[in-house]
Amino acid sequence: MDNPYEIFVPLAHRTGIQPEHTTWEWESQPIHVARRRTGAPVRAIVAHGIGAHSGALWPLAAALAGADIAAIDLPKTPLYDDWLRLLEAFITAENDGRPLILIGASMGGLLCAEAASRTGLVAHVIATCLLDPSDGPTRRALFRFSPLSRLIQGPLRKREVTLNKVTNFNNISRSPALSMLCASDPKGGARKIPLGFLASYFQHKPKIGPVQITLTHPEHDDWTPPDLSIRTLKRIPTPSNVVMLKDCGHFPIEEPGFSTLISTINAQIARLSE
């Protein structure tokens, strides 16, 4: 088993499918994209959160049926808005007329919702969380401290900090072994990020217009409790749906919630394939 995250996926959903590793260029920077291309009638783009990467989410993506998959790696950048601009550019560049679903995990949930709203090229967004960085309780849930906004302009903006030093990775999963893997992963919790990125994230005020959203929130999320996401969802002017993932923690790998997540996404894929 090449992917260390796959062992945590329920056995019935382990596919062993390996991605096609590709590179897409954005502003002269090579961006890694893990893909599964089958010529399906629907496409899906998977976006990770701050403590993950495409490899961590690939076992989930591989378990989906009926869609071409692109799981993008969001690079280390000085500003959070760079992630949003990158995702918008990727959505636009990949547009080929087929219906598109965005799947956002953790911080990637709101990122997908806002990118979908800005581009107008997305048929549906499925998010495990909708974390509004301007919301005080969300900040306190995510980070051990809140960087000051002045770090963006100040001399410390380029100073890097290891993510697991500012984020409580003990709460990322109900599985201690998975939490440890996430915290020690050099592409995840052991990754260094600029302080300016965190400061700019806290300054960001999302603007989301009408977009179809399904919130698939883990029921037992000790990192970002469901009420944080539901409060954000209520502020978005669009029809939406909430599906709770029973017995799942923030990184949703427990049953029966994992199967609920897969079936919810597959149902949207099937609907858009008609």
BELWOVEN-V352793 format. One record per helix or strand of 2 or more residues. SS is the DSSP state (@ for helix, = for strand). FROM is the first residue (numbers start at 1). TO is the last residue. If there is no record, write none. Layout:
ss: [SS/SS]
from: [FROM/FROM]
to: [TO/TO]
This chain:
ss: [@/@/=/=/=/@/=/@/=/@/=/@/@/@/=/@/@/@/=/@/=/@/=/@]
from: [6/11/20/29/42/54/67/80/99/107/124/136/149/155/160/163/169/176/192/195/213/226/240/257]
to: [8/13/26/36/47/62/72/94/104/119/127/142/151/158/162/166/171/184/194/203/218/234/245/273]
